[in-house]
């Protein structure tokens, strides 16, 4: 029995040479990208690299990462560290997506 994902992002199971497309009783394996970046620290470092390379916001970098690795943004929520959340929030405030907070003049 062989379980693999085809290029058309369908799960395929071959049992003695007979392909079965998307059987509902088989759980899909984790994508390679989640196995590679399984800690929030390495995921955050990867997002920071994307931000500096492409000169985009942190939220755009997370979405770009998800698109390149064919992931749903919901699946990487547990990999976002506290500091990365704060940076995403700061970017959102700068773009007026969130109300401004009072800041001390420094």
MMTF fields as JSON, N, C-alpha, C and O atoms, coordinates in Angstrom:
{
  "mmtfVersion": "1.0.0",
  "mmtfProducer": "UNKNOWN",
  "numBonds": 423,
  "numAtoms": 424,
  "numGroups": 106,
  "numChains": 1,
  "numModels": 1,
  "chainsPerModel": [1],
  "groupsPerChain": [106],
  "chainIdList": ["A"],
  "bondAtomList": [4, 2, 8, 6, 12, 10, 16, 14, 20, 18, 24, 22, 28, 26, 32, 30, 36, 34, 40, 38, 44, 42, 48, 46, 52, 50, 56, 54, 60, 58, 64, 62, 68, 66, 72, 70, 76, 74, 80, 78, 84, 82, 88, 86, 92, 90, 96, 94, 100, 98, 104, 102, 108, 106, 112, 110, 116, 114, 120, 118, 124, 122, 128, 126, 132, 130, 136, 134, 140, 138, 144, 142, 148, 146, 152, 150, 156, 154, 160, 158, 164, 162, 168, 166, 172, 170, 176, 174, 180, 178, 184, 182, 188, 186, 192, 190, 196, 194, 200, 198, 204, 202, 208, 206, 212, 210, 216, 214, 220, 218, 224, 222, 228, 226, 232, 230, 236, 234, 240, 238, 244, 242, 248, 246, 252, 250, 256, 254, 260, 258, 264, 262, 268, 266, 272, 270, 276, 274, 280, 278, 284, 282, 288, 286, 292, 290, 296, 294, 300, 298, 304, 302, 308, 306, 312, 310, 316, 314, 320, 318, 324, 322, 328, 326, 332, 330, 336, 334, 340, 338, 344, 342, 348, 346, 352, 350, 356, 354, 360, 358, 364, 362, 368, 366, 372, 370, 376, 374, 380, 378, 384, 382, 388, 386, 392, 390, 396, 394, 400, 398, 404, 402, 408, 406, 412, 410, 416, 414, 420, 418],
  "bondOrderList": [1, 1, 1, 1, 1, 1, 1, 1, 1, 1, 1, 1, 1, 1, 1, 1, 1, 1, 1, 1, 1, 1, 1, 1, 1, 1, 1, 1, 1, 1, 1, 1, 1, 1, 1, 1, 1, 1, 1, 1, 1, 1, 1, 1, 1, 1, 1, 1, 1, 1, 1, 1, 1, 1, 1, 1, 1, 1, 1, 1, 1, 1, 1, 1, 1, 1, 1, 1, 1, 1, 1, 1, 1, 1, 1, 1, 1, 1, 1, 1, 1, 1, 1, 1, 1, 1, 1, 1, 1, 1, 1, 1, 1, 1, 1, 1, 1, 1, 1, 1, 1, 1, 1, 1, 1],
  "groupList": [{"groupName": "UNK", "atomNameList": ["N", "CA", "C", "O"], "elementList": ["N", "C", "C", "O"], "formalChargeList": [0, 0, 0, 0], "bondAtomList": [1, 0, 2, 1, 3, 2], "bondOrderList": [1, 1, 2], "singleLetterCode": "X", "chemCompType": "L-PEPTIDE LINKING"}],
  "groupTypeList": [0, 0, 0, 0, 0, 0, 0, 0, 0, 0, 0, 0, 0, 0, 0, 0, 0, 0, 0, 0, 0, 0, 0, 0, 0, 0, 0, 0, 0, 0, 0, 0, 0, 0, 0, 0, 0, 0, 0, 0, 0, 0, 0, 0, 0, 0, 0, 0, 0, 0, 0, 0, 0, 0, 0, 0, 0, 0, 0, 0, 0, 0, 0, 0, 0, 0, 0, 0, 0, 0, 0, 0, 0, 0, 0, 0, 0, 0, 0, 0, 0, 0, 0, 0, 0, 0, 0, 0, 0, 0, 0, 0, 0, 0, 0, 0, 0, 0, 0, 0, 0, 0, 0, 0, 0, 0],
  "groupIdList": [1, 2, 3, 4, 5, 6, 7, 8, 9, 10, 11, 12, 13, 14, 15, 16, 17, 18, 19, 20, 21, 22, 23, 24, 25, 26, 27, 28, 29, 30, 31, 32, 33, 34, 35, 36, 37, 38, 39, 40, 41, 42, 43, 44, 45, 46, 47, 48, 49, 50, 51, 52, 53, 54, 55, 56, 57, 58, 59, 60, 61, 62, 63, 64, 65, 66, 67, 68, 69, 70, 71, 72, 73, 74, 75, 76, 77, 78, 79, 80, 81, 82, 83, 84, 85, 86, 87, 88, 89, 90, 91, 92, 93, 94, 95, 96, 97, 98, 99, 100, 101, 102, 103, 104, 105, 106],
  "secStructList": [7, 3, 3, 3, 3, 7, 6, 6, 1, 7, 3, 3, 3, 3, 3, 6, 6, 3, 3, 3, 3, 1, 7, 6, 6, 1, 7, 7, 7, 7, 7, 2, 2, 2, 2, 2, 6, 7, 1, 2, 2, 2, 2, 2, 2, 2, 2, 2, 2, 2, 2, 2, 2, 2, 6, 7, 7, 2, 2, 2, 2, 2, 2, 2, 2, 2, 2, 2, 6, 6, 7, 7, 4, 4, 4, 4, 4, 4, 4, 7, 7, 2, 2, 2, 2, 2, 2, 2, 2, 2, 2, 2, 2, 2, 6, 6, 1, 1, 7, 7, 7, 7, 7, 7, 7, 7],
  "xCoordList": [0.845, 0.0, 0.904, 1.813, 0.662, 1.454, 0.514, -0.482, 0.834, 0.04, 0.904, 1.977, 0.456, 1.218, 0.268, -0.901, 0.807, -0.003, 0.414, 1.602, -0.556, -0.26, -0.097, -0.368, 0.35, 0.569, -0.726, -0.702, -1.831, -3.112, -3.668, -4.866, -2.808, -3.118, -4.27, -5.093, -4.32, -5.266, -4.48, -3.383, -5.047, -4.424, -4.704, -5.838, -3.676, -3.844, -3.313, -2.228, -4.063, -3.674, -3.602, -4.552, -2.471, -2.332, -2.192, -1.259, -3.114, -3.07, -3.006, -3.946, -1.921, -1.662, -1.937, -2.542, -1.481, -1.563, -2.897, -3.04, -3.882, -5.189, -5.288, -5.286, -5.375, -5.435, -6.832, -7.83, -6.89, -8.134, -7.932, -7.01, -8.76, -8.609, -9.351, -10.53, -8.646, -9.203, -10.108, -11.275, -9.631, -10.487, -10.749, -9.827, -11.995, -12.368, -11.878, -11.878, -11.465, -11.061, -9.571, -9.1, -8.814, -7.373, -7.059, -7.526, -6.271, -5.87, -4.698, -3.788, -4.733, -3.681, -2.453, -2.589, -1.256, -0.032, 0.263, -0.232, 1.076, 1.465, 2.318, 3.131, 2.144, 3.015, 4.459, 4.736, 5.369, 6.795, 7.199, 8.052, 6.61, 6.993, 6.676, 7.432, 5.588, 5.274, 6.194, 6.473, 6.667, 7.612, 8.96, 9.636, 9.351, 10.622, 10.613, 11.578, 9.537, 9.446, 8.442, 7.366, 8.803, 7.855, 7.919, 7.124, 8.838, 8.862, 8.529, 8.75, 7.999, 7.636, 8.881, 8.819, 10.001, 11.231, 11.728, 12.055, 11.787, 12.262, 11.258, 11.646, 9.97, 8.943, 9.071, 9.007, 9.251, 9.388, 10.635, 10.612, 11.709, 12.933, 12.725, 13.222, 11.988, 11.692, 10.84, 11.077, 9.854, 8.996, 9.822, 9.647, 10.715, 11.584, 12.456, 12.679, 12.952, 13.75, 12.92, 13.405, 11.675, 10.795, 10.531, 10.513, 10.326, 10.059, 11.236, 11.04, 12.456, 13.62, 13.919, 14.342, 13.709, 13.981, 13.014, 13.424, 11.731, 10.706, 10.22, 9.444, 10.679, 10.271, 8.744, 8.145, 8.129, 6.68, 6.375, 7.278, 5.103, 4.718, 4.777, 4.865, 4.726, 4.805, 3.578, 3.699, 2.407, 1.2, 1.272, 0.894, 1.756, 1.922, 2.941, 2.795, 3.975, 4.996, 4.411, 4.726, 3.554, 2.907, 2.018, 2.028, 1.251, 0.373, 1.182, 0.793, 2.306, 3.184, 3.758, 3.811, 4.188, 4.708, 3.65, 3.935, 2.425, 1.34, 1.036, 0.792, 1.052, 0.761, 1.85, 1.548, 3.13, 4.225, 4.254, 4.67, 3.815, 3.832, 2.472, 2.281, 1.523, 0.18, -0.458, -0.95, -0.438, -1.028, -2.16, -2.174, -3.101, -4.137, -3.553, -2.857, -3.827, -3.285, -3.705, -2.988, -4.839, -5.278, -4.327, -4.243, -3.62, -2.774, -1.476, -0.839, -1.065, 0.187, -0.041, 0.913, -1.255, -1.576, -0.823, -0.411, -0.635, 0.072, 1.583, 2.288, 2.1, 3.529, 3.916, 5.103, 2.94, 3.229, 3.578, 2.768, 4.782, 5.258, 4.661, 4.031, 4.875, 4.338, 4.948, 4.238, 6.249, 6.906, 6.415, 6.259, 6.171, 5.659, 4.23, 3.863, 3.422, 2.073, 2.123, 1.329, 3.06, 3.199, 3.616, 3.148, 4.49, 4.92, 3.774, 3.611, 2.983, 1.815, 0.826, 0.263, 0.612, -0.292, 0.229, -0.549, 1.546, 2.131, 1.986, 1.687, 2.196, 1.998, 0.553, 0.284, -0.373, -1.802, -2.156, -2.954, -1.579, -1.831, -1.255, -1.877, -0.072, 0.539, -0.3, -0.343, -0.966, -1.806, -3.253, -4.111, -3.527, -4.855, -5.897, -7.085, -5.458, -6.395, -6.916, -8.004, -6.136, -6.516, -6.423, -5.637, -7.236, -7.159, -5.792, -5.171, -5.356, -4.064, -4.146, -5.187, -3.025, -2.919, -2.047, -1.168, -2.288, -1.471, -0.034, 0.206, 0.914, 2.316, 3.019, 2.699, 3.969, 4.749, 5.736, 6.373, 5.874, 6.857, 8.278, 8.659, 9.032, 10.413, 11.354, 12.569],
  "yCoordList": [-1.154, 0.0, 1.235, 1.335, 2.169, 3.385, 4.575, 4.623, 5.544, 6.753, 7.924, 8.134, 8.695, 9.849, 10.919, 10.661, 12.15, 13.259, 13.545, 13.695, 13.62, 13.864, 15.353, 16.159, 15.725, 17.135, 17.925, 19.14, 17.283, 17.984, 18.096, 18.316, 17.948, 18.036, 17.125, 17.487, 15.953, 14.926, 13.797, 13.453, 13.242, 12.124, 10.864, 10.624, 10.063, 8.865, 7.664, 7.722, 6.594, 5.362, 4.269, 4.061, 3.571, 2.47, 1.174, 1.003, 0.289, -1.028, -2.024, -2.138, -2.727, -3.692, -3.086, -3.724, -1.839, -1.204, -0.575, -0.029, -0.625, -0.048, 1.291, 1.31, 2.439, 3.732, 4.036, 3.803, 4.552, 5.044, 6.517, 6.871, 7.388, 8.83, 9.291, 8.987, 10.028, 10.672, 9.783, 10.126, 8.679, 7.874, 8.63, 9.194, 8.645, 9.431, 8.832, 9.516, 7.589, 6.937, 7.056, 6.533, 7.725, 7.851, 9.292, 10.236, 9.451, 10.788, 11.253, 10.481, 12.515, 13.104, 13.356, 13.776, 13.104, 13.331, 14.82, 15.602, 15.214, 16.613, 17.021, 16.23, 18.24, 18.713, 18.774, 18.948, 18.631, 18.626, 19.93, 19.92, 21.055, 22.345, 22.423, 23.046, 21.815, 21.833, 20.911, 21.159, 19.856, 18.974, 19.676, 19.555, 20.405, 21.111, 22.256, 22.429, 23.04, 24.187, 23.866, 24.461, 22.934, 22.489, 23.289, 23.035, 24.251, 25.093, 26.523, 26.942, 27.258, 28.645, 29.492, 30.474, 29.125, 29.892, 29.787, 30.801, 28.582, 28.421, 28.99, 29.549, 28.85, 29.426, 30.95, 31.567, 31.557, 33.012, 33.5, 34.542, 32.755, 33.129, 33.079, 33.934, 32.075, 31.963, 33.139, 33.685, 33.534, 34.668, 35.958, 36.787, 36.13, 37.319, 37.388, 38.475, 36.253, 36.229, 36.672, 37.415, 36.22, 36.615, 38.119, 38.785, 38.654, 40.089, 40.909, 41.879, 40.526, 41.298, 41.119, 42.071, 39.924, 39.676, 40.418, 41.016, 40.379, 40.933, 42.319, 42.943, 42.807, 44.111, 44.219, 45.151, 43.26, 43.222, 43.142, 42.958, 43.281, 43.197, 41.74, 40.81, 41.574, 40.229, 39.389, 38.191, 40.013, 39.276, 38.813, 37.685, 39.683, 39.3, 38.174, 37.299, 38.199, 37.144, 35.799, 34.766, 35.816, 34.57, 34.032, 32.835, 34.919, 34.485, 34.004, 33.043, 34.664, 34.237, 32.856, 31.997, 32.651, 31.344, 30.253, 29.175, 30.561, 29.582, 29.276, 28.125, 30.303, 30.095, 29.264, 28.362, 29.568, 28.824, 27.364, 26.497, 27.088, 25.721, 25.046, 23.971, 25.681, 25.136, 24.753, 23.639, 25.713, 25.515, 26.505, 27.586, 26.123, 27.054, 27.897, 27.367, 29.206, 30.044, 29.578, 29.835, 28.906, 28.405, 27.356, 27.2, 26.646, 25.557, 26.033, 25.277, 27.275, 27.764, 28.654, 29.237, 28.77, 29.628, 29.266, 30.151, 27.982, 27.574, 27.759, 27.624, 28.061, 28.282, 29.751, 30.074, 30.634, 32.066, 32.398, 32.202, 32.898, 33.212, 34.535, 35.271, 34.812, 36.042, 37.272, 38.238, 37.248, 38.405, 38.618, 39.756, 37.515, 37.643, 38.192, 38.974, 37.79, 38.339, 39.837, 40.598, 40.257, 41.681, 42.466, 43.584, 41.89, 42.565, 42.654, 43.67, 41.588, 41.608, 42.673, 43.404, 42.761, 43.762, 45.175, 46.068, 45.385, 46.704, 47.083, 48.235, 46.126, 46.385, 46.761, 47.661, 46.066, 46.344, 47.733, 48.434, 48.144, 49.494, 50.558, 51.6, 50.31, 51.254, 51.424, 52.504, 50.342, 50.39, 50.776, 50.72, 51.169, 51.583, 50.466, 50.739, 49.218, 48.098, 47.939, 47.404, 48.406, 48.38, 49.818, 50.619, 50.141, 51.503, 51.757, 50.854, 52.991, 53.393, 53.359, 53.642, 53.006, 53.022, 54.197, 54.623, 54.706, 55.8, 55.323, 54.26, 56.134, 55.785, 56.913, 58.085, 56.56, 57.558, 58.196, 57.496, 59.532, 60.17, 59.879, 60.209, 59.27, 58.911, 59.515, 59.34],
  "zCoordList": [0.0, 0.0, 0.0, 0.824, -0.913, -1.034, -0.979, -1.701, -0.114, 0.019, -0.403, 0.163, -1.393, -1.841, -2.332, -2.617, -2.426, -2.92, -4.353, -4.641, -5.246, -6.645, -6.877, -5.986, -8.085, -8.4, -8.424, -8.231, -8.65, -8.655, -7.24, -7.062, -6.229, -4.796, -4.39, -3.55, -4.989, -4.573, -3.935, -4.376, -2.913, -2.23, -3.031, -3.445, -3.249, -4.057, -3.289, -2.709, -3.285, -2.625, -3.678, -4.433, -3.725, -4.676, -3.888, -3.104, -4.108, -3.502, -4.648, -5.436, -4.736, -5.809, -7.187, -8.049, -7.38, -8.688, -9.029, -10.123, -8.144, -8.419, -7.677, -6.446, -8.426, -7.737, -7.21, -7.892, -6.002, -5.41, -5.122, -4.386, -5.675, -5.496, -4.247, -4.066, -3.387, -2.199, -1.352, -1.164, -0.844, 0.028, 1.322, 1.91, 1.766, 2.934, 4.243, 5.266, 4.235, 5.467, 5.745, 6.755, 4.887, 5.067, 5.461, 4.823, 6.505, 6.926, 6.074, 5.77, 5.699, 4.901, 5.776, 6.925, 5.242, 5.99, 6.069, 5.257, 7.054, 7.178, 5.984, 5.507, 5.498, 4.42, 4.885, 6.071, 3.942, 4.251, 4.922, 5.811, 4.521, 5.078, 6.569, 7.314, 7.029, 8.451, 9.226, 10.399, 8.591, 9.25, 9.369, 10.39, 8.335, 8.343, 9.347, 10.09, 9.381, 10.272, 11.372, 11.441, 12.217, 13.23, 14.521, 15.426, 14.641, 15.825, 15.435, 14.298, 16.388, 16.092, 15.837, 15.097, 16.437, 16.237, 14.795, 14.179, 14.259, 12.88, 11.887, 10.862, 12.185, 11.316, 11.299, 10.235, 12.472, 12.564, 11.84, 11.184, 11.959, 11.243, 9.739, 9.005, 9.283, 7.86, 7.397, 6.32, 8.195, 7.847, 7.821, 6.928, 8.791, 8.82, 7.575, 7.042, 7.104, 5.874, 4.676, 3.822, 4.611, 3.511, 3.565, 2.53, 4.777, 4.942, 4.42, 3.687, 4.792, 4.361, 2.879, 2.223, 2.337, 0.923, 0.015, -0.98, 0.353, -0.529, -0.122, -0.845, 1.043, 1.558, 1.65, 1.113, 2.334, 2.524, 4.017, 4.833, 4.369, 5.779, 6.247, 5.445, 7.553, 8.125, 7.759, 7.499, 7.74, 7.362, 5.916, 5.6, 5.039, 3.635, 3.499, 2.646, 4.344, 4.307, 4.733, 4.144, 5.764, 6.201, 5.082, 4.795, 4.453, 3.359, 2.159, 1.496, 1.874, 0.784, 1.074, 0.194, 2.322, 2.728, 2.537, 2.017, 2.971, 2.847, 1.383, 1.023, 0.547, -0.868, -1.541, -2.322, -1.239, -1.858, -1.431, -2.201, -0.209, 0.307, 0.253, 0.823, -0.436, -0.621, 0.71, 0.887, 1.649, 2.973, 3.173, 2.583, 4.008, 4.43, 5.56, 6.425, 5.565, 6.651, 8.045, 9.012, 8.171, 9.472, 10.041, 11.259, 9.191, 9.654, 10.283, 11.016, 10.015, 10.575, 11.796, 12.312, 12.259, 13.395, 14.653, 15.403, 14.9, 16.115, 15.995, 16.995, 14.815, 14.625, 14.78, 14.822, 14.865, 14.968, 16.415, 17.322, 16.616, 17.962, 18.451, 17.692, 19.728, 20.323, 19.664, 19.384, 19.416, 18.791, 17.363, 16.921, 16.637, 15.28, 15.291, 14.413, 16.274, 16.413, 16.672, 16.117, 17.517, 17.81, 16.573, 16.358, 15.764, 14.529, 13.528, 12.854, 13.434, 12.539, 13.01, 12.195, 14.326, 14.875, 14.617, 14.28, 14.772, 14.508, 13.04, 12.725, 12.139, 10.714, 10.423, 9.627, 11.072, 10.861, 11.378, 10.755, 12.501, 13.027, 12.104, 11.896, 11.548, 10.617, 9.35, 8.76, 8.944, 7.738, 8.047, 7.167, 9.303, 9.76, 9.67, 9.501, 9.781, 9.86, 11.282, 11.496, 12.253, 13.663, 14.189, 13.683, 15.216, 15.762, 16.407, 16.968, 16.31, 16.883, 18.399, 18.992, 19.01, 20.459, 20.873, 20.123, 22.044, 22.551, 22.766, 23.338, 22.294, 22.456, 23.177, 22.981, 24.003, 24.701, 23.739, 22.952, 23.792, 22.89, 23.359, 24.482, 22.497, 22.848, 21.821, 21.919]
}
